[in-house]
Amino acid sequence: MKKTNLLYLLAILAIISGLLLYYLPDMTSGHNAESNQTSQTFKEKTIVHDFGTTKLKKVPKRIVILDNLYGEILNPLDITPVGATTGQADSQEFSTLFKKQYKDAKVVSVGWQGNPDLDKIAELKPDLILMTGEQEDLYEELSEIAPTVGYQINTDENWDYHETSLKVAEIFDKRDEMKKDLDRVDAREAVFAENVKAKFGNQKLMYLRVTDNDIRYYAYGHFGYLYDTYHFNRAETFNPDDMFQVIDPDKLKDINPDLLIVQADSQELLDNKLKNNPVWSSLKAVQNNKVIYADYSTYMLGFGIVSQEAIMKQISDEWGLN
């Protein structure tokens, strides 16, 4: 009886083994076909950029950005980096534009963009690093950590961020999405400029930055967007090759702008160098409540659609533009 049961069990095992041998090749080949199809879907990219040529064998998932610009490009594409630089040497804080998003996503600070921490970058095991000319001397070292792509940012002019935005979006196969966002913001800027001219006419705007060393009037370079794109009138012209001009309170009184955007490196500096000076209360902009206090990272580091939308919104809200 026991021998019969044993033979019966062996027969069942033989049948099962035969079935497995018959179907397993098909199952395996099906799995391989699926894998091959996935690999064929992704096409290796060769990125020609301002610092060389970089090959990408997969869609990047762990990205480290070394300039605020890239945050402005990735944000509309719903991509959050694993690491990012700060805009100021003495701060570990991210741009105001992305502070909450990066905190929620536990994005790691990799130091100031002028001197990024390579060890921290390496610890994050990125599969893509996005850099600018500010890190040009580090390109080879960064490339040893991960594939590195970089583009120059020209702060000496009202720099057009469109082309770079599209190039970066293309890395993630999201060029069409970026184009739609750029077109939307361009249309918004055109309407905004019309509203500026309609409301303020010939009134003149000054953008002031208060630093430890001086008071600066910005009118050209990166800040050209206020005048060339938004169509505000410069309060005073000077050599366009200079982004800013150092002024004192007496000069400010002589110019006496109708509109003021003020960015101070600290509240103490703002009070001591401007607000506590008798000239301040005599200015038309102050008397007419036409002063906007600007965030450093939004205005000074803004090179993309996120900052431009934030700036237009603040000006519209505070100065009653529709």
URMO-V18976 format. One record per run of one state. SS is the DSSP state (H for helix, E for strand, - for the rest). FROM is the first residue (numbers start at 0). TO is the last residue. If there is no record, write none. Layout:
ss/from/to
SS/FROM/TO
SS/FROM/TO
//
This chain:
ss/from/to
-/0/0
H/1/40
-/41/43
E/44/48
-/49/50
E/51/55
-/56/61
E/62/64
-/65/66
H/67/75
-/76/81
E/82/85
-/86/97
H/98/103
-/104/106
E/107/111
-/112/116
H/117/122
-/123/126
E/127/130
-/131/131
H/132/144
-/145/146
E/147/149
-/150/160
H/161/170
-/171/173
H/174/199
-/200/202
E/203/209
-/210/213
E/214/217
-/218/219
H/220/228
-/229/231
E/232/233
-/234/242
E/243/246
-/247/247
H/248/254
-/255/257
E/258/263
-/264/265
H/266/274
-/275/276
H/277/281
-/282/282
H/283/286
-/287/289
E/290/292
-/293/294
H/295/298
-/299/303
H/304/318
-/319/321
//
